[in-house]
């Protein structure tokens, strides 16, 4: 068994291995939201020491639904058929909540992206998660220049 966080948690708590395809898209988005934020926070912290408030402001700009929607559109053409299918499952899932500062379109796209991130994470494919987030962020930065 490969040492990664999913396997470590499963072993520590005696949890069974579950195929990520068996989870609901909103469950995938639930874990994907945390993983996406962890990647963003790690990137920001590793860029250099800063005040926590400043780190929070920077992270908030990158993890909000509108930023996630923009990132998704930058990577959409780089997704495999399977990844696109998982994204669409998340996007189309009926949620009883909505982000307070996002349109329905932004919220659904963000939920789809989070479902994809959660799915890849549970498949132990963190390299792919990071690759996609990095590509999206780089394209957004290049657009802003």
N, C-alpha and C positions, 0 to 999 in steps of 0.2 A: 504494500500500500504506500503510495507516494505521500510524503509529508507536505500537506498544505492545510490551510485553516479549516476547510470543510471536513477533511478526513480527521484532523486533530479533534474537532468538536464532536464528530460522530463517535470516535473512539473514547473520548473522555466521558461522554454521557451515555454510552452504550446505545447509540441511535442507529437504526437501520439505514442502509443506503437506499435512497429513493430516486427514481428516475425523475429529473426536473420536468419532463413533459407531463408528469402526473399532477403537478401543482397547478392551481388556478392561476390565471394571468395576474390577478391582483396580489396573490401571494408572492409570485415572482417579482412584481413591482415593489412590494413591501421590502424584500431583502435587497433588491436592486437599488432602491433609493439610498439605503445605508451604504452599500458598496460604492456607488457613484460618489456620494459625499465623502467617503473615506479616501478615495483616490484624489479628489479635488483638495481636501484638507492636507493630505500627505504632500502633494505637489507644492502647495503654498508654504507649508512649514519647512520643507526641504529647500526652498528657494532662499531662505534666510530668516533669522529671528526677527520677529515683529511684535508689536502690541497685539494682544488677543483681540481687542475690538477691531483693529484694522484687518486682522486675519479673517474675522467673522464677516466683515463687510465684503471683503474680496470673495470669500467662499459663497456668500449669499447671492452675489451677482452671477456666479457660475452654476449654481444649483437650482435657481428658480426655474419655473416652468417655461418662461419665454426663452431663457438661455438654453435649456435642454431641447426645446423645439428647434432652435437655430442650429445647435450641434447636430441633432438628428438629420436635418436636411443637408448638412455638409458631409455626412457619412452614408447616407441612404444608398447611394450607388455603389458603395463598397461592401454591402452586406450580401451574404450568401442567401439562397432561397430559404433555407431553414431559419436563418436569423431574421429575415424579413417576415416570415410566417409568425415567429414568436413576437416580434414587434407589433404586428397587426392584431394578434390575440390580445395583447396588453392594451393597445390603443382602443380596441372595440369593446373592451370589458365595461360592464355597467357598474359604475361606482356610485355609492350613496353620498359621497363627499366630493367637494371641488375646492381647489386652491382659492384662497380669498383674493389674491392679486393676479389672477390669470384668466384668460378667456377659456371657454370650453375647448376650443381647438388646441390651445397651448397645453392645457391640462391633459388632454387625451394623448397628444404626441409625447409629452413628458412621461406619462404612465407607460406608454409603449416602449420608450427608451429604457425606462427603469425595469420593465419586465424582461427586456433583452439582456440588460446588465445582470439581473438576478439569475436568469437562465444560464448565462455563460459562467457566472461565478459558481453556481451549483454544479456545473459540469467540470469544474476545476480548470477553467479556461481564462484565468486572470490575465494572461498575456494578451489575449484577444480583447478583453475589456479595456485594458490600458492602451492597446494599439488604436482602437476605435476612438476613445476619448482624446488621445493625443492628436490623431488626424483631424478630428473635428475642431479642437481648440486651435490648432495651427492654421486651419483654413479660416476660422473666424478672425484670428489675429492678422492674417495676411489681407483679409478684406478691409480691416480697419486702417491699414496703412495707406 
